[in-house]
Amino acid sequence: MTAPDIKTGPAPVLSRLDSVSLAIDAHTGNLAAVADFIREFALHAGFNERDSGQIELAVDELVTNSIIHGYSGSKEGQIFIEASTIPRGIMIVVEERGRPFDPASVKAPVLDAPLAEREIGGLGIYFAKQIMDEIYYETLGDNLKRFTLIKRKKGQ
């Protein structure tokens, strides 16, 4: 399976069956709460343990990137996460107001290079692209950045 490209612009309008949200301060001490939130919602949406863990990993990577790169670890920003069930899947929206970011500028990691020779960075986006079926990115007013991730249940 080929990883999806990150599409620039708004995600498609999908019928949301139910939604929950979580707002966190932008520091790594809140990553466990994000992981629990996403895993529990993915299980609620009908994903198995393995797929729920992968969805959790994809969101964790993007939230970690927001904390470390978007807010430079300043702990002064917030990250908003909304998880929704959609027909045959799940949609997760991650919003933050950290530093500007262009996901197209992130080079794909060279995974076959020796570890000591690999460039730092790029794995978070890579993992998210490998795990999720669709990813959308948009920059809105007031420096708001939004990632929308969509995962469909297998065979649907």
C-alpha positions in Angstrom: 0.0 0.0 0.0 1.3 3.4 -0.9 1.2 6.1 1.8 -1.1 9.0 1.0 0.2 12.4 0.2 -0.7 15.2 2.6 -3.4 17.2 0.7 -3.3 21.0 1.2 -6.7 22.5 1.9 -9.8 21.6 3.8 -10.9 18.0 4.3 -14.1 16.8 2.7 -17.3 17.4 4.6 -18.2 14.0 6.1 -21.2 13.0 8.1 -20.0 12.9 11.7 -21.9 10.4 13.9 -20.4 11.5 17.2 -17.5 13.6 18.3 -15.5 14.3 21.4 -12.7 16.8 21.9 -9.7 17.4 24.1 -7.7 20.6 24.6 -4.2 20.4 26.1 -1.4 22.8 27.0 1.4 22.3 24.5 3.9 20.3 26.6 5.0 16.7 26.4 3.6 15.8 29.8 0.2 15.8 28.2 1.0 13.2 25.5 -0.2 10.3 27.7 -3.6 12.0 28.0 -3.7 12.4 24.2 -2.8 8.7 23.7 -5.5 7.5 26.1 -8.1 9.8 24.5 -7.3 8.7 20.9 -7.0 5.0 21.7 -10.2 4.9 23.7 -12.1 6.7 20.9 -10.7 4.5 18.2 -11.8 1.4 20.1 -15.2 3.0 20.7 -15.4 3.6 16.9 -14.9 -0.1 16.3 -11.2 -0.4 15.5 -9.3 -3.3 16.9 -6.5 -2.9 19.4 -3.8 -3.0 16.7 -5.4 -0.4 14.5 -6.3 1.8 17.5 -2.7 1.7 18.6 -1.6 2.8 15.1 -4.1 5.6 15.0 -2.8 6.7 18.5 0.8 6.7 17.1 -0.1 8.8 14.1 -1.8 11.4 16.3 0.9 11.3 18.9 3.5 12.0 16.3 1.7 15.1 15.0 1.0 16.4 18.5 4.6 15.9 19.5 5.7 17.8 16.4 3.4 20.6 17.3 4.8 20.8 20.8 8.4 20.5 19.8 8.5 22.4 16.5 5.3 24.5 16.5 5.7 25.8 20.0 9.4 25.1 20.5 8.6 23.5 23.8 7.5 26.8 25.3 4.5 25.3 27.0 2.5 28.5 26.3 0.3 27.2 23.5 -2.7 24.9 23.3 -3.5 22.0 21.0 -7.1 21.1 20.2 -8.0 17.6 19.2 -11.4 16.5 18.0 -12.2 12.8 17.2 -15.3 11.9 15.3 -16.8 8.7 14.0 -17.7 8.9 10.3 -19.3 6.2 8.2 -16.9 3.3 8.1 -14.1 5.0 10.0 -12.7 7.8 12.2 -11.7 11.4 11.6 -9.3 13.2 13.9 -8.6 17.0 13.7 -5.5 18.5 15.3 -5.4 22.3 15.5 -2.7 24.5 16.9 -1.3 28.0 16.6 2.5 27.4 16.8 5.1 28.5 14.3 4.2 28.3 10.6 4.8 25.0 9.0 4.7 23.5 5.4 4.4 19.7 5.5 5.4 19.6 1.9 8.9 20.8 3.0 9.4 17.7 5.1 11.7 15.3 3.3 10.9 11.6 3.4 13.3 9.8 5.8 16.0 7.6 4.3 15.1 4.4 6.3 17.8 2.2 4.8 20.7 4.5 5.8 22.7 3.5 8.9 21.1 5.1 12.0 24.2 7.3 12.7 23.9 8.8 9.2 20.1 9.5 9.2 19.0 13.1 9.3 16.9 14.0 12.3 13.2 14.6 11.7 10.6 13.6 9.2 9.5 10.4 11.0 6.4 11.8 12.5 4.9 12.8 9.2 6.1 9.6 7.6 4.4 7.4 10.3 1.2 9.4 10.0 1.2 9.0 6.2 1.9 5.2 6.6 -0.9 4.7 9.1 -3.8 7.0 8.0 -5.8 6.7 4.7 -6.1 10.4 4.1 -4.4 13.5 5.6 -5.3 17.1 5.0 -3.4 20.2 6.1 -4.6 23.8 6.0 -3.5 27.1 7.4 -6.3 29.3 8.5 -6.5 32.9 9.9 -4.8 33.9 13.1 -2.0 31.4 12.5 -4.3 28.5 13.0 -3.0 25.2 11.5 -5.2 22.2 11.1 -4.4 18.6 10.3 -7.3 16.3 9.5 -6.6 12.6 9.6 -9.0 9.9 8.2 -8.8 6.2 8.9 -11.3 3.7 7.4 -11.9 0.3 8.8 -10.3 -2.4 6.8 -12.5 -3.9 4.0 -14.8 -0.9 4.0 
